[in-house]
């Protein structure tokens, strides 16, 4: 009987050790995933910034071409955030989604 209890205790101790190792592994994985998620958010922000900067540069280049072809034209009212409403260039109105 004593040998059986010793065997069961040993088995339970081994199982507990195994579970601790698994828990430690999961903790490491959780930290790695958090780090990867943070890096993913940084990359997304960098890509959005790059896209916005490229768009703005392209708009500026197009505007420069217009001025080159029509030097008398006043272009100070033109911006990538404007649009035409009833024949006039006006700022876009941005609305947040609810």
N, C-alpha and C positions, 0 to 999 in steps of 0.2 A: 504494500500500500504506500509506504514511504517512497519507494522507487517510482511509483506511478505519479505521485504528487510532484516529485522532483522533475520528472520528465515533462509534466504539464507546465510547471513553472518555467522550465528551460524553453519550451516551445513558445509560451506566452512572451517571455523575454526576447526571444529572437523575432517574434512577430512585432513586438513593440519597437525594437531596434529598426526593423525594416520599415515600419510606418514613419518613424522619425526621419529616416533617410529620404523617404518619399516626400514628406512634408518639406524638408530642407530643399529638395530638388524643385518642388513646386514654388517655393519662395523665390528661388533663383530665377525660375522661368517667369514668374510674375514681374520681377524687377526688370528682366530683359524685355518683356513685352511693353512695359511702361516706357522704357527707354526708346524702344523702336517706335512707339506711338508718338512720343514727343518729337523724335527726329522726323517722322512722317509729316507732322504738323509744320515743322520748320521748313521742310522741302516744299510743301504745298504753298506756304506763304512766300517763299523765294520765287516759285514758279508764277504765282499771281503777280508779284511785284515785277518780275521780268516781263510778263505779258503786258502789264499796264505801261511799263517804260517803253517797250517796243512799239506799242500802239501810239503813245504820245510822240515818240521820235518819228514814226511814220507820218503822223498827222502834221508835225512841224515840217517835215521834208516836203510833203504835198503842198503845204501853204507857201513854202519857199519857192516852189516851182510856179505857183500862181503869180507870186510877186515878180518873179523873173520874167514871165511872159507879159504881165500887166503891171509895170512899176508904179503906175498912177493909182492903183487900187489900194484902198484902205482895208487892212485885214485885221486890225486890232480887236474887232468884235468877234472874230472867229476862234472857236475853241472846240476841242473834241467833246466837250460837255454841253454844247449848244445844239439846237435843231431849228428847223424852220416851221413857224406857225403863222398862217395867214400872210405869207410873203415877208415875214420878218424873222431875223435870227434872234432867238431867245434862249436863255439857259434851260436845260432839261430840269424837270422837277422829279426828284427821286422820292419814291414812297416806300416805306418799310412794310414788309408783309406782316400781317397780324398773326 
